[in-house]
């Protein structure tokens, strides 16, 4: 049985985030998430990402280092893909179509050589919060944990970041991510919108230049730009 990593009394998450989000971990909806998770494991279902990576985005990007929030929807649902970071896959795993388009845009925007590995951990370490709206999924069943309550949790993260921080950049790719814009105070923060990078979106992502635009904003704020090359 997978290790259960979402017990509210023992959240495996950076202490700064744990304090920042402590009220959320005590709310009824989060206790329901824990219950759903335990029941799914008891039924023998495989959940991705592996339990220890459920809060990987928060563990790799300390609260005081957040510069950019890149919002995804839910984790990859196939074996060995999900690692708790939006759009990211571990080294050695075949790069999914959306991430291939992200790398194409990086190449067109900044001239960065198209990457062979899809592990975006280095972005996270520099302050890019790679946040999925839904933090778990059943194997081979995309969006299967849609009704668990994860969106309430991730919405709370976005709202609290918007309220308590200033000068963050929110990258909203696709209609789902754009639907979160009302949670963000656009007087205090920067919002860059584009189509989803999935090839199914057809057009609107390639050419958005969000990587160079983000770095220009960071430099104007006196912050260190992101080194996007992996």
Residue frames relative to the residue before (quaternion, step in Angstrom):
aa qw qx qy qz dx dy dz
X 1.0000 0.0000 0.0000 0.0000 0.00 0.00 0.00
X 0.5206 -0.6363 0.4671 0.3256 3.55 -1.03 0.79
X 0.5427 -0.5831 0.4928 0.3501 3.51 -1.23 0.58
X 0.3356 -0.7312 0.5565 0.2072 3.58 -0.97 0.81
X 0.1118 -0.8538 0.5084 0.0015 3.55 -0.39 1.28
X 0.6807 0.5185 -0.2941 0.4258 3.61 1.18 0.05
X 0.2712 0.7404 -0.5535 0.2682 3.55 1.09 0.67
X 0.4537 -0.7233 0.4382 0.2809 3.64 -0.54 1.08
X 0.6537 0.4985 -0.3269 0.4661 3.60 1.14 -0.45
X 0.7929 0.2176 -0.1046 0.5595 3.58 1.21 -0.33
X 0.0946 0.8241 -0.5483 0.1062 3.56 0.88 0.98
X 0.2842 -0.7530 0.5701 0.1650 3.56 -0.79 1.03
X 0.3887 0.6927 -0.4794 0.3732 3.50 0.32 1.35
X 0.6575 -0.5242 0.3617 0.4026 3.57 -1.12 0.66
X 0.5749 -0.6275 0.3930 0.3483 3.62 -0.90 0.85
X 0.6463 0.5229 -0.3463 0.4347 3.61 0.98 -0.75
X 0.6608 0.4764 -0.3010 0.4957 3.58 1.02 -0.76
X 0.6197 0.5556 -0.3484 0.4313 3.58 0.99 -0.79
X 0.6632 0.4809 -0.2927 0.4932 3.57 1.01 -0.82
X 0.6446 0.5501 -0.3021 0.4366 3.57 0.97 -0.96
X 0.7982 0.2953 -0.1156 0.5121 3.57 1.00 -0.89
X 0.3080 0.8078 -0.4756 0.1624 3.59 1.25 0.14
X 0.6285 0.5386 -0.3516 0.4373 3.61 1.00 -0.68
X 0.6347 0.5347 -0.3329 0.4477 3.58 1.06 -0.73
X 0.6598 0.5279 -0.3125 0.4340 3.58 0.96 -0.85
X 0.7001 0.4584 -0.2659 0.4785 3.58 1.20 -0.42
X 0.5463 0.6414 -0.3941 0.3673 3.60 1.23 -0.14
X 0.6562 -0.5506 0.3451 0.3836 3.59 -1.12 0.62
X 0.6407 0.5367 -0.3545 0.4193 3.60 0.92 -0.78
X 0.6663 0.4941 -0.3207 0.4573 3.59 1.01 -0.73
X 0.6032 0.5311 -0.3528 0.4792 3.59 1.11 -0.61
X 0.6201 0.5318 -0.3373 0.4679 3.58 1.12 -0.63
X 0.6032 0.5463 -0.3569 0.4587 3.58 1.04 -0.75
X 0.6459 0.5192 -0.3154 0.4624 3.56 0.92 -0.93
X 0.6618 0.5130 -0.3081 0.4517 3.57 0.92 -0.91
X 0.6478 0.5121 -0.3173 0.4662 3.60 0.92 -0.88
X 0.6465 0.5377 -0.3136 0.4411 3.55 0.97 -0.92
X 0.6771 0.4911 -0.2875 0.4665 3.57 0.86 -1.00
X 0.6642 0.5066 -0.3109 0.4533 3.58 0.90 -0.88
X 0.6417 0.5273 -0.3297 0.4489 3.58 0.98 -0.80
X 0.6564 0.4995 -0.3081 0.4741 3.57 0.98 -0.83
X 0.6397 0.5276 -0.3276 0.4527 3.59 0.98 -0.78
X 0.6724 0.4785 -0.2827 0.4889 3.57 1.16 -0.61
X 0.5544 -0.6539 0.3654 0.3628 3.57 1.30 0.10
X 0.4369 0.7025 -0.4615 0.3202 3.57 1.22 0.29
X 0.3630 -0.7105 0.5614 0.2197 3.54 -1.13 0.69
X 0.1435 -0.8039 0.5762 0.0328 3.55 -0.80 1.09
X 0.1294 -0.7707 0.6203 0.0668 3.53 -1.07 0.84
X 0.5149 -0.1987 -0.8338 0.0137 1.52 -2.10 1.36
X 0.6837 -0.4094 0.3532 0.4901 3.61 -1.23 0.06
X 0.6750 -0.5618 0.2937 0.3776 3.56 -1.00 0.89
X 0.6764 0.5178 -0.3129 0.4201 3.59 0.89 -0.87
X 0.7047 0.4383 -0.2618 0.4927 3.60 1.25 -0.31
X 0.3276 0.7786 -0.4917 0.2113 3.60 1.24 0.10
X 0.7952 0.2279 -0.1039 0.5522 3.58 0.94 -0.91
X 0.1727 0.8403 -0.4971 0.1305 3.55 1.18 0.62
X 0.6110 0.5674 -0.3569 0.4211 3.60 0.98 -0.78
X 0.6941 0.4651 -0.2702 0.4785 3.57 0.97 -0.86
X 0.6703 0.5103 -0.3054 0.4439 3.57 1.03 -0.73
X 0.7077 0.4397 -0.2658 0.4850 3.59 1.09 -0.63
X 0.7531 0.2771 -0.1681 0.5725 3.59 1.23 -0.42
X 0.2583 -0.7819 0.5471 0.1506 3.62 -0.10 1.22
X 0.6552 -0.5567 0.3530 0.3690 3.54 -1.10 0.75
X 0.7237 0.4582 -0.2635 0.4437 3.58 0.86 -0.92
X 0.6698 0.4841 -0.3029 0.4746 3.61 1.27 -0.04
X 0.4520 0.7107 -0.4547 0.2894 3.60 1.22 -0.14
X 0.0532 -0.7884 0.6128 -0.0020 3.53 -0.89 1.06
X 0.7921 0.1328 -0.0056 0.5958 3.53 1.03 -0.95
X 0.1531 -0.7485 0.6359 0.1089 3.57 -1.10 0.74
X 0.0731 -0.7863 0.6135 0.0043 3.57 -0.62 1.19
X 0.1732 -0.8471 0.5001 0.0471 3.53 -0.24 1.33
X 0.1089 -0.7575 0.6419 0.0485 3.51 -0.97 1.02
X 0.5749 -0.6096 0.4213 0.3469 3.57 -1.27 0.00
X 0.7619 -0.2494 0.1662 0.5742 3.62 0.41 -1.12
X 0.6717 -0.5375 0.3247 0.3930 3.59 -1.18 0.45
X 0.6006 -0.4981 0.4671 0.4160 3.53 -1.33 0.29
X 0.3208 -0.8028 0.4850 0.1318 3.56 -0.96 0.87
X 0.6111 0.5396 -0.3668 0.4481 3.58 1.25 0.15
X 0.6906 -0.5119 0.3246 0.3945 3.55 -1.22 0.59
X 0.8653 0.1562 -0.1542 0.4506 3.53 -1.15 0.90
X 0.5635 0.6292 -0.3923 0.3643 3.63 1.19 0.04
X 0.7517 0.4309 -0.2429 0.4362 3.58 0.62 -1.13
X 0.0009 0.8074 -0.5894 0.0266 3.56 -0.96 0.91
X 0.6365 -0.5844 0.3194 0.3891 3.57 1.19 0.53
X 0.6548 0.4299 -0.3111 0.5381 3.58 1.28 0.33
X 0.4937 -0.6728 0.4517 0.3155 3.59 -0.75 0.96
X 0.8564 0.1274 -0.1658 0.4720 3.54 -1.05 1.03
X 0.6294 0.5831 -0.3234 0.3991 3.63 1.19 -0.37
X 0.0675 -0.7571 0.6465 0.0653 3.54 -1.23 0.62
X 0.6012 -0.5811 0.3949 0.3808 3.62 -1.10 0.55
X 0.6396 -0.5126 0.4075 0.4026 3.54 -1.26 0.43
X 0.7759 0.3306 -0.2601 0.4701 3.53 -1.02 0.84
X 0.6122 0.5277 -0.3498 0.4736 3.59 1.26 -0.22
X 0.5683 -0.6065 0.4312 0.3510 3.57 -0.99 0.81
X 0.4458 -0.7150 0.4757 0.2526 3.57 -0.84 0.99
X 0.4076 -0.7268 0.4955 0.2450 3.63 -0.69 1.05
X 0.6925 -0.5195 0.3115 0.3919 3.60 -1.18 0.53
X 0.6531 0.5137 -0.3331 0.4457 3.62 0.90 -0.82
X 0.6734 0.4860 -0.2943 0.4729 3.56 0.96 -0.86
X 0.5844 0.5573 -0.3743 0.4558 3.59 1.10 -0.59
X 0.6698 0.4848 -0.3004 0.4755 3.58 0.97 -0.82
X 0.5919 0.5479 -0.3615 0.4678 3.58 1.10 -0.63
X 0.6737 0.4829 -0.2897 0.4785 3.57 0.94 -0.87
X 0.6054 0.5391 -0.3538 0.4666 3.61 1.09 -0.65
X 0.6650 0.4956 -0.3023 0.4699 3.57 0.95 -0.87
X 0.6087 0.5420 -0.3446 0.4658 3.58 1.03 -0.71
X 0.6541 0.5157 -0.3029 0.4631 3.54 1.01 -0.86
X 0.6975 0.4639 -0.2723 0.4735 3.57 0.91 -0.93
X 0.7003 0.4928 -0.2614 0.4454 3.56 0.97 -0.88
X 0.8420 0.1472 -0.0173 0.5187 3.56 0.76 -1.07
X 0.5031 -0.6792 0.4143 0.3376 3.58 1.25 0.04
X 0.3966 0.7222 -0.4760 0.3076 3.57 1.25 0.34
X 0.5252 -0.6471 0.4623 0.3026 3.54 -0.87 1.02
X 0.5209 -0.6436 0.4584 0.3229 3.57 -0.95 0.90
X 0.4206 -0.7597 0.4535 0.2006 3.52 -0.67 1.21
X 0.3897 -0.7177 0.5325 0.2225 3.56 -1.18 0.62
X 0.7373 0.2889 -0.1928 0.5795 3.58 1.25 -0.40
X 0.3523 -0.7857 0.4850 0.1529 3.54 -1.09 0.77
X 0.4024 0.7111 -0.4830 0.3149 3.59 1.18 0.42
X 0.1603 -0.8295 0.5332 0.0434 3.58 -0.44 1.26
X 0.2571 0.8083 -0.4990 0.1775 3.59 1.21 0.38
X 0.6305 0.5431 -0.3507 0.4296 3.60 1.02 -0.70
X 0.5937 0.5324 -0.3692 0.4772 3.60 1.12 -0.53
X 0.6492 0.5320 -0.3129 0.4445 3.55 0.93 -0.96
X 0.6645 0.5222 -0.3043 0.4395 3.58 0.94 -0.89
X 0.6950 0.4676 -0.2680 0.4759 3.57 1.17 -0.53
X 0.6920 -0.5017 0.2790 0.4377 3.58 1.24 0.01
X 0.5133 0.5936 -0.4463 0.4302 3.59 1.21 0.42
X 0.2200 -0.7822 0.5721 0.1115 3.58 -0.38 1.24
X 0.1649 -0.8071 0.5653 0.0421 3.56 -0.34 1.32
X 0.0575 0.8681 -0.4785 0.1189 3.51 0.46 1.35
X 0.2144 -0.7303 0.6353 0.1308 3.53 -0.85 1.00
X 0.5119 -0.6451 0.4707 0.3166 3.56 -1.06 0.75
X 0.7376 0.2229 -0.1276 0.6245 3.56 1.18 -0.73
X 0.2928 -0.8318 0.4556 0.1219 3.58 -0.65 1.09
X 0.7839 0.1925 -0.1516 0.5704 3.60 1.21 0.07
X 0.0579 -0.7820 0.6204 0.0134 3.54 -1.28 0.41
X 0.4496 -0.6571 0.5250 0.3007 3.58 -1.18 0.54
X 0.6214 -0.5731 0.3880 0.3671 3.56 -1.06 0.79
X 0.8674 0.0574 -0.0915 0.4858 3.54 -0.97 1.06
X 0.6719 0.4359 -0.3109 0.5118 3.60 1.19 0.42
X 0.1925 -0.8172 0.5321 0.1096 3.61 0.18 1.23
X 0.8429 0.1433 -0.1552 0.4949 3.55 -1.12 0.84
X 0.3423 0.7802 -0.4728 0.2252 3.62 1.21 0.35
X 0.7269 0.3740 -0.2453 0.5212 3.62 1.18 -0.38
X 0.2005 0.8292 -0.4883 0.1836 3.51 1.26 0.60
X 0.7756 0.3613 -0.1654 0.4905 3.56 1.02 -0.86
X 0.4283 0.7237 -0.4519 0.2977 3.59 1.20 0.34
X 0.5774 -0.5851 0.3926 0.4125 3.59 1.10 -0.55
X 0.4025 0.7403 -0.4651 0.2712 3.58 1.26 0.02
X 0.6158 0.5622 -0.3636 0.4154 3.59 1.02 -0.72
X 0.6107 0.5436 -0.3560 0.4526 3.57 1.06 -0.68
X 0.6472 0.5147 -0.3089 0.4699 3.55 1.05 -0.77
X 0.7148 0.4420 -0.2708 0.4694 3.60 0.73 -1.01
X 0.5960 0.5423 -0.3660 0.4656 3.61 1.10 -0.58
X 0.6397 0.5227 -0.3176 0.4655 3.56 1.03 -0.81
X 0.6080 0.5434 -0.3477 0.4627 3.59 1.06 -0.75
X 0.6773 0.4914 -0.2939 0.4619 3.57 0.85 -0.99
X 0.6760 0.5002 -0.3016 0.4493 3.59 0.86 -0.93
X 0.6791 0.4834 -0.3014 0.4629 3.59 0.91 -0.85
X 0.6227 0.5181 -0.3408 0.4771 3.59 1.03 -0.72
X 0.6542 0.5164 -0.3107 0.4570 3.56 0.95 -0.89
X 0.7077 0.4796 -0.2650 0.4460 3.57 0.90 -0.94
X 0.7970 0.3627 -0.1609 0.4554 3.56 0.83 -1.00
X 0.7212 0.3846 -0.2387 0.5243 3.61 1.22 -0.33
X 0.2100 -0.7467 0.6080 0.1694 3.54 -1.36 0.07
X 0.8364 0.2776 -0.1689 0.4413 3.54 -1.22 0.51
X 0.3910 0.6969 -0.5082 0.3212 3.59 1.08 0.62
X 0.3112 -0.7181 0.5911 0.1951 3.55 -1.25 0.51
X 0.1268 -0.7849 0.6043 0.0520 3.56 -0.75 1.06
X 0.1693 -0.7745 0.6052 0.0723 3.57 -0.73 1.12
X 0.0404 -0.8139 0.5778 -0.0447 3.55 -0.43 1.27
X 0.0124 -0.8241 0.5624 -0.0668 3.55 -0.27 1.33
X 0.8052 0.1930 -0.1766 0.5322 3.57 -0.52 1.16
X 0.6783 -0.5356 0.3273 0.3820 3.54 -1.23 0.53
X 0.6245 0.5430 -0.3561 0.4339 3.58 0.99 -0.74
X 0.6814 0.4727 -0.2887 0.4784 3.58 0.86 -0.96
X 0.6435 0.5335 -0.3262 0.4415 3.59 0.98 -0.82
X 0.5951 0.5872 -0.3628 0.4116 3.58 1.13 -0.58
X 0.6327 0.5352 -0.3255 0.4554 3.58 1.27 -0.31
X 0.4149 0.7436 -0.4527 0.2646 3.60 1.22 -0.13
X 0.6350 0.5374 -0.3595 0.4227 3.67 0.93 -0.70
X 0.6027 0.5630 -0.3607 0.4355 3.63 1.19 -0.32
X 0.6959 0.4801 -0.2404 0.4769 3.58 1.27 -0.41
X 0.3574 -0.7072 0.5710 0.2148 3.56 -0.97 0.90
X 0.2349 -0.8233 0.5030 0.1181 3.57 -0.14 1.30
X 0.5393 0.5917 -0.4182 0.4293 3.61 1.25 0.00
X 0.7450 0.3884 -0.1962 0.5056 3.58 1.21 -0.56
X 0.7879 0.2871 -0.1021 0.5351 3.54 1.17 -0.61
X 0.4297 -0.6747 0.5422 0.2572 3.54 -1.36 0.18
X 0.0926 -0.7918 0.6032 0.0249 3.57 -0.89 0.96
X 0.0681 -0.7760 0.6270 0.0071 3.56 -0.77 1.10
X 0.1093 -0.8218 0.5591 0.0064 3.57 -0.66 1.14
X 0.0932 0.7672 -0.6309 0.0685 3.55 -1.15 0.71
X 0.6326 -0.4745 0.4228 0.4425 3.53 -1.32 0.04
X 0.6117 -0.5296 0.4235 0.4074 3.55 -1.26 0.31
X 0.5121 -0.6718 0.4362 0.3100 3.63 -0.99 0.71
X 0.4394 0.6922 -0.4690 0.3286 3.61 1.20 -0.11
X 0.5312 -0.6211 0.4655 0.3395 3.62 -1.01 0.73
X 0.5820 0.5922 -0.3702 0.4165 3.59 1.18 -0.49
X 0.6053 0.5609 -0.3559 0.4385 3.59 1.22 -0.41
X 0.3857 -0.7837 0.4066 0.2679 3.56 1.40 -0.18
X 0.7974 -0.1945 0.1621 0.5477 3.61 0.59 -1.00
X 0.6128 0.5935 -0.4049 0.3291 3.54 -1.31 0.23
X 0.6734 0.4450 -0.3192 0.4966 3.59 1.19 -0.28
X 0.6828 0.4532 -0.2917 0.4933 3.55 0.78 -1.00
X 0.7605 0.3087 -0.2645 0.5063 3.53 -0.76 1.11
X 0.4763 0.6925 -0.4353 0.3227 3.61 1.25 -0.02
X 0.2086 -0.8302 0.4897 0.1659 3.59 1.23 -0.54
X 0.2296 0.8149 -0.5048 0.1686 3.57 1.07 0.70
X 0.6199 0.5574 -0.3581 0.4205 3.58 1.10 -0.52
X 0.6912 0.4354 -0.2783 0.5051 3.58 0.91 -0.85
X 0.6257 0.5350 -0.3406 0.4542 3.59 1.04 -0.72
X 0.6387 0.5228 -0.3248 0.4617 3.59 0.98 -0.84
X 0.6828 0.4832 -0.2974 0.4603 3.57 0.87 -0.90
X 0.6170 0.5315 -0.3508 0.4623 3.59 1.05 -0.65
X 0.6381 0.5142 -0.3223 0.4738 3.58 1.00 -0.80
X 0.6582 0.5135 -0.3123 0.4534 3.58 0.88 -0.94
X 0.6652 0.4981 -0.3096 0.4621 3.58 0.92 -0.84
X 0.6398 0.5211 -0.3212 0.4646 3.57 1.03 -0.75
X 0.6781 0.4638 -0.2719 0.5010 3.56 1.20 -0.58
X 0.5058 -0.6621 0.4115 0.3694 3.56 1.29 -0.07
X 0.5220 0.6267 -0.4105 0.4077 3.56 1.23 0.49
X 0.5873 -0.5725 0.4429 0.3622 3.53 -1.24 0.50
X 0.4065 -0.7109 0.5076 0.2679 3.63 -0.77 0.93
X 0.5481 -0.6083 0.4619 0.3409 3.56 -1.26 0.37
X 0.3031 -0.6936 0.6206 0.2048 3.54 -1.08 0.79
X 0.2132 -0.8470 0.4788 0.0890 3.54 -0.05 1.35
X 0.5745 0.5812 -0.3979 0.4170 3.58 1.15 -0.38
X 0.3948 -0.7464 0.4867 0.2241 3.58 -0.77 1.02
